[in-house]
């Protein structure tokens, strides 16, 4: 474990926030203010169109978190222009990362993907690209295409994992298992593409121990970014039906703050945190109803880490799983792994 005083001197934002915010990461890499512009390129997902499943993930309705999905889909160039104007006006942003957010943004022929990506990158104010996708929608040709942009642009790929546990992935209708995720990570690590992993805390049936096993698995992978979301129930989803049948419970805000802090303690301090809480747009939200903003919840996580006297990565070396989680590691063996969380009580969700 790094000397704590030395670590805070090298990374003063750890003392202020107790984690590595994406805003600080961007300051390290750019000399001006940079913001992401979320984009909807008109793709779908293989667990929606029947290739691997139908109905999509049980919790997902893109309109609830991606405003661009609503109504008529605008050309990417127009979405970029509108996003630039908004972020310049709101926060003085000067340069931008084109964030292909909605649905699965590698789920198409390579030439179609090339056309979409390059329409966004054509804007001279766009300095990077971030592509949200599923680990089962990556090929060597697609990785080669995306990696080609890394010579000139700041490039990210964002993989939706949600949980390391196959029983959970089955329950939420992800349509892929954890082995496919590990394979995608290993393939992507052969390129110059930065990797961000999405995880949802509070998924149906998961205990605190389950979530910490996911943290330890992600911590061992050598990725560059993490996004944490709390599970929320949105209207017009399969999860909403389960919720009203009493089959699903959501976390209260204090429980989420505790679990998010536990998770961050296990993630290396050089992994940038791109999100700490999910949010919804419009009137989609059913549960949980927290009377707090995203900023207030983020501050709550910082205060909890301060109260503990810990920070992101403070438990990485002592609790990270020694086994290298990769495609060669039998997934079924992971289910029996007991994380080093004996001092933490378990919450059944």
Secondary structure as UniProt FT lines:
FT   HELIX           4..10
FT   HELIX           12..17
FT   HELIX           22..29
FT   STRAND          34..39
FT   TURN            46..48
FT   TURN            58..59
FT   HELIX           62..64
FT   HELIX           67..69
FT   HELIX           76..91
FT   STRAND          95..100
FT   TURN            105..106
FT   HELIX           110..121
FT   TURN            124..125
FT   STRAND          126..134
FT   HELIX           135..137
FT   HELIX           140..148
FT   HELIX           149..151
FT   STRAND          154..162
FT   HELIX           166..171
FT   TURN            172..173
FT   HELIX           178..188
FT   TURN            189..190
FT   STRAND          194..201
FT   TURN            204..205
FT   HELIX           208..219
FT   TURN            220..222
FT   STRAND          225..230
FT   STRAND          233..234
FT   TURN            235..236
FT   HELIX           238..244
FT   TURN            245..246
FT   HELIX           253..265
FT   TURN            269..270
FT   STRAND          272..275
FT   TURN            282..283
FT   STRAND          285..287
FT   HELIX           294..308
FT   TURN            312..315
FT   HELIX           316..319
FT   TURN            327..328
FT   HELIX           331..334
FT   TURN            335..336
FT   TURN            342..343
//
